[in-house]
Amino acid sequence: MTTYPAALPPLGPFRPFPLPPHSDDVLPNGLRVVTVRTGAVPLAEIRLFVPMPAHAVDPATAEVLAALTARDCARRATAGIDEDPHREGSVVSVSWTGRRLAASASVPVDAVDWALDLLVRSVTRPDVTGEDCEQVAGVLAARAGDRHAHPLTAAHAALHAHVFPGSARHPDAAALRAVTAEHVTALHTSAVRPRGSHLVVVAPRDTRAAVEAFAGWPDTGPPPPAPPPPWVVSGPAGVPRPGPAGHAQVMLAAPVPDRTDPAFPALSIVNCLFGGYFSSRLMRRLREDGGFVYSVESTIDDSLPHTSVLIMYATDPATVPDSLRATGRELRALVSDPPDRREIEAARVHMTGITSIGQTSQSGLATALIGVLGGGLDPGWLSTFPALLQEVTVDQVVECARRLYRPERFTGVALGAPGAWTDVFLRG
């Protein structure tokens, strides 16, 4: 007769995740550069972040600038590739995230010097012509309708407009077509600066000499101050969606401390046990008990001008009231029925594992590092954060939940379910 253990064996003790050998330097022009030597795979991962928040620039011009830069990278990347086989397999991309102009490259390690030189020329010295600008703006405008039709994009645009009235994030076709080469050049001059920007290179060999390619980027001073607009709290609102809608997309958000705040480790655990993984409270309430959703996610998000906790799910338009009522009750339960030690420990273990696993590949490590630098922290934070999670107490988690997850702090939208949903959410 086969017997099975009654429970899984306990996990082993926490083991720190040491950061591989690395350098952290600031070039004379103000660009902060982190190079990491790690990995057995002969690939190099490059990440470049240039601050460009949506509330400080024209979003349409930022989109066109990013597309023009990506186009220039693509042209340069294919030129002469037959004579330089080391470049084969290289992937280079440039985009605007709403907060930053972001460049990413994954290249064979023998092509790392070429890739860095490519980014220097395309990002720091763009060749913007009226013809190119008109072509790129036209392509973006033609795609704008399809992109805005995507439920997540449309819901995020509605949320941004609801929380920050008068501050756009997703430009429409008309705004994109109106962008000229002069607009793009002016934005590049004012916003694309080395001081305040960050570069990360992760490779299996020392690349400190290669990053000197960025030393010639002229220092034009720090970027101008760009304080975020005020957060308007007004509860969830129903937003109509053009055309037939098979489901409603719900997004709820509340401002929270960023990663530099001492409360962030406790916040990470609260968010995880509330809605951050499959065993979370909100997943059980909305999916297992209510049957309102297939999946629900709560994340600590930086796509808005303020760091926020962002709750997202899709549901039938007819069940929007019930799902919002259940979500509000679950938020209130974080205070009336605070998490116990066992629930907190499960979330702590999950957060520790996810944080460490995300850094095991060269690509994951490069992305994690550039995010840490962009958040105003040092590379070592990646190693200390899992240890900080181990130190979070039950009282700290309970206090964080009580302070930051009150329903009245949340604003949101229900795209595809017009109506007034604040009372249902707050008092349902």
C-alpha positions as CSV (number, residue, x, y, z in Angstrom):
1,M,0.0,0.0,0.0
2,T,1.4,3.4,-1.0
3,T,1.4,6.1,1.6
4,Y,1.8,9.8,1.1
5,P,3.0,12.5,3.5
6,A,0.3,14.5,5.1
7,A,2.0,17.8,4.2
8,L,4.9,19.1,2.2
9,P,8.2,19.2,4.2
10,P,9.2,22.6,5.5
11,L,11.3,24.8,3.4
12,G,15.0,25.2,4.2
13,P,16.4,28.3,5.8
14,F,16.6,31.6,3.9
15,R,19.8,31.9,1.8
16,P,20.9,35.3,0.8
17,F,21.2,36.1,-2.9
18,P,24.6,37.7,-3.5
19,L,25.0,40.1,-6.3
20,P,27.7,39.0,-8.8
21,P,30.9,41.0,-9.2
22,H,29.9,44.5,-10.5
23,S,31.0,48.1,-10.8
24,D,28.9,51.1,-10.1
25,D,30.2,54.4,-11.6
26,V,29.1,57.8,-12.6
27,L,30.7,59.1,-15.8
28,P,31.8,62.8,-15.9
29,N,28.7,63.7,-17.9
30,G,26.5,62.4,-15.1
31,L,25.4,59.0,-16.6
32,R,25.3,56.3,-13.9
33,V,26.7,53.0,-15.3
34,V,26.5,49.6,-13.6
35,T,28.3,46.7,-15.2
36,V,27.9,43.1,-14.0
37,R,30.1,40.2,-14.9
38,T,28.1,37.0,-14.7
39,G,26.6,34.1,-16.7
40,A,27.9,31.2,-18.7
41,V,25.8,32.1,-21.8
42,P,27.8,34.2,-24.3
43,L,25.3,37.0,-24.4
44,A,25.3,40.6,-23.2
45,E,22.2,42.3,-21.8
46,I,22.0,46.1,-22.1
47,R,19.4,48.4,-20.5
48,L,19.3,52.2,-20.8
49,F,16.7,54.4,-19.0
50,V,16.3,58.1,-19.6
51,P,13.7,59.9,-17.4
52,M,10.7,61.2,-19.4
53,P,7.6,61.2,-17.3
54,A,4.3,61.7,-19.1
55,H,3.2,64.6,-16.9
56,A,6.3,66.5,-17.9
57,V,6.3,66.0,-21.7
58,D,3.9,65.8,-24.6
59,P,3.0,62.1,-24.8
60,A,2.5,62.1,-28.5
61,T,5.9,63.7,-29.1
62,A,7.5,61.1,-26.7
63,E,5.9,58.3,-28.6
64,V,7.2,59.6,-31.9
65,L,10.7,60.2,-30.5
66,A,10.8,56.6,-29.2
67,A,9.6,55.2,-32.6
68,L,12.1,57.3,-34.5
69,T,14.9,56.1,-32.3
70,A,13.8,52.5,-32.7
71,R,13.7,53.0,-36.4
72,D,17.2,54.4,-36.5
73,C,18.5,51.5,-34.4
74,A,16.9,49.0,-36.8
75,R,18.5,50.7,-39.8
76,R,22.0,50.8,-38.2
77,A,21.7,47.3,-36.9
78,T,21.1,45.8,-40.3
79,A,23.6,47.9,-42.2
80,G,26.7,45.8,-43.0
81,I,25.6,42.8,-41.0
82,D,26.8,40.4,-43.8
83,E,30.4,41.6,-43.1
84,D,30.0,41.3,-39.3
85,P,28.6,37.9,-38.4
86,H,29.2,38.6,-34.7
87,R,26.0,40.8,-34.7
88,E,23.7,38.0,-35.9
89,G,21.0,37.3,-33.4
90,S,21.1,40.7,-31.9
91,V,17.8,42.2,-30.7
92,V,17.6,46.0,-30.0
93,S,14.4,47.8,-29.0
94,V,13.5,51.3,-27.9
95,S,10.2,52.4,-26.4
96,W,8.6,55.0,-24.2
97,T,7.1,53.6,-21.0
98,G,5.2,56.7,-19.8
99,R,7.9,57.4,-17.3
100,R,11.1,56.7,-19.3
101,L,12.7,56.4,-22.7
102,A,13.9,52.8,-22.5
103,A,16.4,51.1,-24.7
104,S,17.1,47.3,-24.4
105,A,19.6,45.1,-26.2
106,S,20.3,41.4,-26.1
107,V,23.4,40.7,-28.2
108,P,26.2,38.1,-28.5
109,V,29.0,39.1,-26.1
110,D,31.4,39.7,-29.0
111,A,29.0,42.4,-30.3
112,V,28.6,44.4,-27.0
113,D,30.9,47.2,-28.1
114,W,29.0,47.5,-31.4
115,A,25.6,47.5,-29.5
116,L,26.7,50.2,-27.1
117,D,28.0,52.4,-29.9
118,L,24.7,51.8,-31.8
119,L,22.8,53.1,-28.8
120,V,25.1,56.1,-28.3
121,R,24.5,57.2,-31.9
122,S,20.8,56.5,-32.1
123,V,19.7,57.7,-28.6
124,T,22.1,60.6,-28.0
125,R,22.5,61.9,-31.6
126,P,19.3,61.3,-33.5
127,D,19.0,62.3,-37.1
128,V,15.4,63.6,-37.3
129,T,14.1,64.7,-40.7
130,G,10.6,66.0,-41.5
131,E,10.0,63.1,-43.9
132,D,10.9,60.4,-41.3
133,C,8.9,62.1,-38.6
134,E,5.8,62.3,-40.8
135,Q,6.1,58.6,-41.8
136,V,6.6,57.4,-38.2
137,A,3.8,59.7,-36.8
138,G,1.5,58.4,-39.5
139,V,2.2,54.8,-38.7
140,L,1.6,55.4,-35.0
141,A,-1.6,57.2,-35.7
142,A,-2.9,54.4,-37.9
143,R,-2.2,51.9,-35.1
144,A,-3.7,54.1,-32.3
145,G,-7.2,53.0,-32.8
146,D,-6.4,49.3,-32.5
147,R,-4.1,49.9,-29.6
148,H,-6.8,51.9,-27.7
149,A,-9.3,49.2,-28.4
150,H,-7.3,46.7,-26.3
151,P,-9.2,46.5,-22.9
152,L,-6.1,46.9,-20.8
153,T,-4.8,49.9,-22.7
154,A,-8.2,51.5,-22.8
155,A,-8.8,50.9,-19.1
156,H,-5.4,52.3,-18.2
157,A,-6.0,55.4,-20.3
158,A,-9.4,55.8,-18.5
159,L,-7.8,55.3,-15.1
160,H,-5.1,57.9,-15.8
161,A,-7.7,60.4,-16.9
162,H,-9.8,59.7,-13.9
163,V,-7.0,60.0,-11.3
164,F,-5.1,62.8,-13.0
165,P,-7.7,65.0,-14.8
166,G,-6.1,67.0,-17.6
167,S,-3.0,64.8,-17.8
168,A,-3.0,62.4,-20.8
169,R,-0.9,59.3,-21.1
170,H,-2.1,57.6,-24.3
171,P,-2.2,60.0,-27.2
172,D,-4.8,59.7,-29.9
173,A,-4.3,59.6,-33.7
174,A,-4.9,63.3,-34.1
175,A,-2.2,64.2,-31.5
176,L,0.3,61.8,-33.1
177,R,-0.3,63.2,-36.6
178,A,0.3,66.7,-35.3
179,V,3.9,66.0,-34.2
180,T,6.6,67.6,-36.3
181,A,10.4,67.1,-36.5
182,E,10.8,70.4,-34.6
183,H,8.7,69.1,-31.7
184,V,10.8,65.9,-31.6
185,T,14.1,67.8,-31.7
186,A,12.9,70.1,-28.9
187,L,11.9,67.3,-26.7
188,H,15.2,65.5,-27.3
189,T,17.2,68.6,-26.4
190,S,15.2,69.2,-23.2
191,A,14.7,65.7,-21.9
192,V,17.3,63.2,-23.3
193,R,20.3,64.0,-21.0
194,P,23.0,61.8,-19.5
195,R,22.6,63.3,-16.0
196,G,19.8,61.4,-14.3
197,S,19.9,58.5,-16.8
198,H,21.1,55.0,-16.1
199,L,22.9,52.3,-18.1
200,V,23.2,48.6,-17.1
201,V,25.4,46.0,-18.9
202,V,25.3,42.3,-17.8
203,A,27.8,40.0,-19.6
204,P,30.1,37.1,-19.0
205,R,33.1,39.3,-19.4
206,D,34.3,42.7,-18.1
207,T,32.6,45.5,-20.1
208,R,33.7,48.5,-18.2
209,A,35.9,49.8,-21.0
210,A,33.1,49.3,-23.5
211,V,30.7,51.7,-21.7
212,E,33.2,54.5,-22.2
213,A,31.4,54.9,-25.6
214,F,28.8,57.0,-23.6
215,A,31.5,59.3,-22.2
216,G,31.1,61.6,-25.3
217,W,27.4,62.2,-24.5
218,P,27.4,65.9,-23.8
219,D,26.4,66.9,-20.2
220,T,23.5,69.4,-20.5
221,G,22.7,69.4,-16.8
222,P,20.1,67.6,-14.8
223,P,16.6,67.2,-16.2
224,P,14.2,69.9,-15.2
225,P,12.1,69.2,-12.0
226,A,8.9,67.4,-12.8
227,P,6.7,67.0,-9.7
228,P,3.8,64.6,-10.3
229,P,0.3,65.9,-10.5
230,P,-2.0,65.5,-7.4
231,W,-3.8,62.2,-7.0
232,V,-7.6,62.7,-7.2
233,V,-9.5,60.2,-5.0
234,S,-13.1,59.8,-6.2
235,G,-13.9,56.1,-6.0
236,P,-14.6,53.7,-9.0
237,A,-16.5,55.1,-12.0
238,G,-18.1,53.3,-14.8
239,V,-16.7,54.2,-18.2
240,P,-18.5,53.4,-21.5
241,R,-16.6,51.3,-24.1
242,P,-17.2,51.8,-27.8
243,G,-18.6,48.8,-29.6
244,P,-19.7,45.5,-28.2
245,A,-18.0,44.5,-24.9
246,G,-17.9,40.9,-23.9
247,H,-16.5,41.8,-20.5
248,A,-15.7,44.8,-18.3
249,Q,-12.2,45.7,-17.4
250,V,-11.8,46.9,-13.8
251,M,-8.8,48.8,-12.5
252,L,-8.5,50.2,-9.0
253,A,-5.5,52.1,-7.7
254,A,-4.2,53.9,-4.6
255,P,-0.9,55.7,-4.0
256,V,1.7,53.8,-1.9
257,P,5.3,54.4,-0.8
258,D,8.0,53.6,-3.4
259,R,10.9,51.2,-3.0
260,T,13.0,53.8,-1.1
261,D,10.5,53.9,1.8
262,P,11.3,51.7,4.9
263,A,7.7,50.4,4.7
264,F,8.2,48.9,1.3
265,P,9.1,45.3,2.5
266,A,5.9,45.2,4.6
267,L,3.9,46.7,1.7
268,S,5.2,43.9,-0.6
269,I,4.0,41.2,1.8
270,V,0.6,42.9,2.3
271,N,0.1,43.2,-1.5
272,C,1.1,39.6,-2.1
273,L,-1.3,38.1,0.5
274,F,-4.1,40.4,-0.6
275,G,-4.0,39.9,-4.4
276,G,-0.4,39.1,-5.5
277,Y,-0.5,35.4,-6.0
278,F,-2.8,32.5,-6.6
279,S,-3.5,31.8,-2.9
280,S,-4.3,35.4,-2.2
281,R,-7.4,36.7,-0.4
282,L,-8.8,38.5,-3.4
283,M,-8.2,35.5,-5.7
284,R,-10.2,33.3,-3.4
285,R,-13.0,35.8,-2.9
286,L,-13.5,36.8,-6.6
287,R,-12.6,33.5,-8.3
288,E,-13.1,30.6,-6.0
289,D,-16.0,31.9,-3.9
290,G,-17.7,34.4,-6.2
291,G,-16.9,33.0,-9.7
292,F,-16.7,36.6,-11.0
293,V,-13.3,36.4,-12.6
294,Y,-10.8,34.0,-14.1
295,S,-7.9,35.8,-12.7
296,V,-7.2,38.9,-10.6
297,E,-3.9,40.7,-10.0
298,S,-2.7,43.2,-7.4
299,T,0.7,44.7,-8.2
300,I,2.9,47.5,-6.9
301,D,3.0,49.6,-10.1
302,D,4.9,52.5,-11.5
303,S,3.0,53.1,-14.8
304,L,1.2,56.1,-13.2
305,P,2.9,59.3,-12.1
306,H,2.8,58.0,-8.5
307,T,3.8,54.6,-7.3
308,S,0.5,52.8,-6.7
309,V,-1.1,49.5,-5.8
310,L,-3.0,48.5,-8.9
311,I,-5.8,45.9,-8.8
312,M,-6.9,44.5,-12.2
313,Y,-9.5,42.0,-13.3
314,A,-12.0,41.3,-16.1
315,T,-15.5,40.3,-15.4
316,D,-19.0,40.1,-17.0
317,P,-20.5,43.6,-17.1
318,A,-23.5,42.2,-15.1
319,T,-21.2,41.2,-12.2
320,V,-19.3,44.5,-11.9
321,P,-21.4,45.5,-8.9
322,D,-20.9,42.2,-7.1
323,S,-17.2,42.1,-7.8
324,L,-16.6,45.6,-6.6
325,R,-18.7,44.9,-3.5
326,A,-16.6,41.8,-2.8
327,T,-13.4,43.7,-3.4
328,G,-14.4,46.5,-1.0
329,R,-15.3,43.9,1.6
330,E,-12.0,42.2,1.2
331,L,-10.1,45.4,1.6
332,R,-12.0,46.1,4.8
333,A,-11.3,42.6,6.0
334,L,-7.6,43.3,6.0
335,V,-8.3,45.5,9.0
336,S,-11.2,43.7,10.7
337,D,-9.6,40.2,10.1
338,P,-5.8,41.0,9.8
339,P,-3.5,38.4,8.4
340,D,-2.0,36.0,10.9
341,R,1.6,34.7,11.1
342,R,0.9,31.7,8.9
343,E,-0.6,33.8,6.1
344,I,2.2,36.4,6.3
345,E,4.8,33.6,6.2
346,A,3.3,32.1,3.1
347,A,3.4,35.5,1.3
348,R,6.9,36.2,2.6
349,V,8.2,32.9,1.2
350,H,6.5,33.6,-2.2
351,M,7.9,37.1,-2.4
352,T,11.4,36.0,-1.5
353,G,11.4,33.2,-4.1
354,I,10.0,35.4,-6.9
355,T,12.5,38.1,-6.2
356,S,15.5,35.7,-6.3
357,I,14.2,33.7,-9.4
358,G,13.8,36.9,-11.4
359,Q,17.5,37.6,-11.1
360,T,18.8,34.2,-12.1
361,S,19.0,35.0,-15.9
362,Q,21.2,37.7,-17.4
363,S,18.1,39.3,-18.9
364,G,16.2,39.2,-15.6
365,L,19.2,40.6,-13.7
366,A,19.7,43.5,-16.1
367,T,16.0,44.4,-16.0
368,A,15.9,44.2,-12.2
369,L,19.0,46.4,-11.9
370,I,17.7,49.1,-14.2
371,G,14.5,49.2,-12.3
372,V,16.3,49.6,-9.0
373,L,18.5,52.4,-10.4
374,G,15.5,54.1,-11.9
375,G,13.8,53.9,-8.5
376,G,16.6,55.8,-6.8
377,L,18.3,52.8,-5.2
378,D,21.8,51.2,-5.3
379,P,22.4,47.8,-7.0
380,G,22.9,46.2,-3.6
381,W,19.2,46.6,-2.9
382,L,18.6,43.5,-4.9
383,S,20.5,41.5,-2.3
384,T,19.2,43.3,0.8
385,F,15.5,43.3,-0.2
386,P,15.0,39.5,0.4
387,A,16.7,39.9,3.8
388,L,14.5,42.8,4.6
389,L,11.5,40.7,3.8
390,Q,12.6,38.2,6.5
391,E,12.7,41.0,9.1
392,V,9.1,42.2,8.6
393,T,7.0,41.6,11.7
394,V,3.3,40.7,12.0
395,D,2.6,44.1,13.5
396,Q,4.3,45.9,10.6
397,V,2.2,44.0,8.1
398,V,-1.0,44.7,10.0
399,E,-0.2,48.4,10.3
400,C,0.7,48.7,6.6
401,A,-2.6,47.1,5.6
402,R,-4.6,49.4,7.9
403,R,-2.9,52.5,6.7
404,L,-2.6,51.9,2.9
405,Y,-5.4,49.4,1.9
406,R,-8.5,51.2,3.2
407,P,-11.2,51.2,0.4
408,E,-11.7,55.0,0.6
409,R,-8.1,55.5,-0.6
410,F,-8.8,53.8,-3.9
411,T,-9.9,55.3,-7.2
412,G,-10.7,53.3,-10.3
413,V,-12.7,52.6,-13.4
414,A,-14.9,49.9,-14.7
415,L,-14.5,50.0,-18.5
416,G,-17.5,48.7,-20.3
417,A,-19.9,49.0,-17.3
418,P,-21.2,52.6,-17.2
419,G,-22.6,53.6,-13.8
420,A,-21.8,55.1,-10.4
421,W,-20.0,52.4,-8.4
422,T,-18.5,54.3,-5.4
423,D,-21.3,53.4,-2.9
424,V,-21.2,49.8,-3.9
425,F,-17.5,49.6,-3.5
426,L,-17.3,51.6,-0.2
427,R,-20.5,50.5,1.5
428,G,-21.7,47.4,-0.3
